[in-house]
Amino acid sequence: MGYLSALGLAVLVGVGSVGARAADSAAVDAGVIAWAGSQYAAAVRLWQPLARTGNAQAQRYLGYAYRRGLGVPRDDARAAYWYRRAAVQGQADAQYALGLMYELGVGLAPDMAEADYWYGLAIAQGTSEKIQRFRGTGRCRQNRSR
């Protein structure tokens, strides 16, 4: 039985919330596989229904797709929307991405207080290395003010 066939069967059977979460995870993973094969639109189609129902990983991936314009038209405001939905659920990479968008004023009005808030949440989950690398480029407020 193929990967997507098994996914469809799991969804059809409806094995409760644990089964539904497993099916969601499998669909997210199927989207990642499609994305890795440069099948961006197919990946987005897999992630969209999951993102609408609150899957933070799918929301983060949609944010990335909209930010880069892969599989969907580039739309920074929509990217920020999806990143925020994932970030409020504690998705660290989305928190970092949202902080970066606030810091650079991409898709959102620049707001260092918001950027610092989201960076702080991301740092608390261990993403400080990414933030420190970015700050080392000279492109962020903290580095410019020195």
C-alpha positions as CSV (number, residue, x, y, z in Angstrom):
1,M,0.0,0.0,0.0
2,G,1.4,3.4,-1.0
3,Y,2.2,6.2,1.5
4,L,-0.7,8.4,0.4
5,S,-3.1,5.4,0.2
6,A,-2.3,4.5,3.8
7,L,-2.9,8.1,4.8
8,G,-6.3,8.1,3.0
9,L,-7.2,4.9,4.8
10,A,-6.2,6.2,8.2
11,V,-8.4,9.3,7.6
12,L,-11.3,7.2,6.3
13,V,-11.2,4.9,9.3
14,G,-11.3,7.8,11.8
15,V,-9.4,6.1,14.6
16,G,-10.1,8.9,17.2
17,S,-8.1,11.9,18.1
18,V,-4.8,10.0,18.4
19,G,-5.4,8.5,15.0
20,A,-6.4,11.9,13.6
21,R,-3.2,13.5,14.9
22,A,-1.2,10.6,13.4
23,A,-3.0,11.2,10.1
24,D,-2.3,14.9,10.3
25,S,1.3,14.2,11.0
26,A,1.5,11.9,8.0
27,A,-0.1,14.5,5.8
28,V,2.4,17.1,7.0
29,D,5.2,14.7,6.3
30,A,3.7,13.9,2.8
31,G,3.8,17.7,2.2
32,V,7.5,17.8,3.2
33,I,8.3,15.0,0.8
34,A,6.4,16.8,-2.0
35,W,8.3,20.0,-1.1
36,A,11.6,18.2,-1.2
37,G,10.7,17.0,-4.7
38,S,10.0,20.6,-5.7
39,Q,6.3,19.8,-5.9
40,Y,5.5,23.1,-4.0
41,A,1.8,23.4,-5.0
42,A,1.1,19.8,-4.0
43,A,2.8,20.4,-0.6
44,V,0.7,23.5,-0.1
45,R,-2.5,21.6,-1.0
46,L,-1.7,19.0,1.7
47,W,-0.9,21.7,4.3
48,Q,-3.7,24.1,3.8
49,P,-6.6,22.1,5.3
50,L,-4.4,21.1,8.2
51,A,-3.3,24.7,8.8
52,R,-7.0,25.8,8.8
53,T,-7.8,23.3,11.5
54,G,-4.9,24.5,13.7
55,N,-1.9,22.3,12.9
56,A,1.1,24.5,13.9
57,Q,3.6,22.7,11.7
58,A,1.4,23.1,8.6
59,Q,0.9,26.7,9.5
60,R,4.6,27.3,9.7
61,Y,5.2,25.6,6.4
62,L,2.5,27.7,4.7
63,G,4.1,30.8,6.2
64,Y,7.3,29.8,4.5
65,A,5.6,29.0,1.2
66,Y,3.9,32.4,1.1
67,R,7.1,34.2,2.2
68,R,9.1,32.6,-0.7
69,G,6.3,32.5,-3.2
70,L,6.6,28.7,-3.8
71,G,3.4,26.9,-4.6
72,V,1.4,30.1,-4.0
73,P,1.9,33.7,-5.0
74,R,4.4,35.5,-2.8
75,D,2.4,37.3,-0.1
76,D,4.3,38.6,2.9
77,A,1.2,39.6,4.8
78,R,-0.2,36.1,4.4
79,A,3.1,34.6,5.4
80,A,3.0,36.7,8.6
81,Y,-0.6,35.5,9.2
82,W,0.4,31.9,9.1
83,Y,3.6,32.3,11.0
84,R,1.6,34.1,13.8
85,R,-1.0,31.3,14.0
86,A,1.8,28.8,14.5
87,A,3.8,31.0,16.8
88,V,1.0,31.5,19.3
89,Q,0.9,27.7,19.6
90,G,4.6,27.7,20.6
91,Q,6.1,26.7,17.2
92,A,9.7,28.0,17.7
93,D,10.7,28.4,14.1
94,A,7.5,30.4,13.4
95,Q,8.2,32.6,16.5
96,Y,11.7,33.3,15.1
97,A,10.3,34.0,11.5
98,L,7.6,36.3,12.9
99,G,10.2,38.2,15.0
100,L,12.3,38.6,11.9
101,M,9.4,39.9,9.8
102,Y,8.7,42.4,12.6
103,E,12.3,43.4,12.8
104,L,12.7,43.9,9.1
105,G,9.2,45.3,8.5
106,V,8.4,42.6,5.9
107,G,4.7,42.0,5.6
108,L,4.1,43.9,8.8
109,A,4.9,47.4,10.1
110,P,8.4,47.4,11.7
111,D,8.0,46.9,15.5
112,M,11.1,46.1,17.5
113,A,9.1,45.5,20.7
114,E,7.1,42.7,18.8
115,A,10.3,41.4,17.3
116,D,11.9,41.1,20.7
117,Y,8.8,39.4,22.1
118,W,8.8,36.7,19.4
119,Y,12.6,36.3,19.5
120,G,12.4,35.9,23.3
121,L,9.9,33.1,23.0
122,A,12.0,31.4,20.3
123,I,15.2,31.8,22.3
124,A,13.4,30.2,25.3
125,Q,13.0,27.1,23.1
126,G,16.6,26.9,21.9
127,T,16.6,28.9,18.7
128,S,19.0,31.5,19.9
129,E,21.8,30.3,17.5
130,K,19.7,31.4,14.5
131,I,19.0,34.7,16.1
132,Q,22.6,35.3,17.0
133,R,23.7,34.4,13.5
134,F,21.3,36.9,12.1
135,R,22.4,39.6,14.5
136,G,26.0,39.0,13.5
137,T,25.1,40.1,9.9
138,G,24.7,43.7,11.0
139,R,21.1,43.7,9.7
140,C,19.3,43.9,13.0
141,R,18.6,46.8,15.4
142,Q,20.6,45.4,18.3
143,N,23.8,45.2,16.2
144,R,23.2,48.6,14.5
145,S,22.8,50.4,17.8
146,R,26.3,49.4,19.0
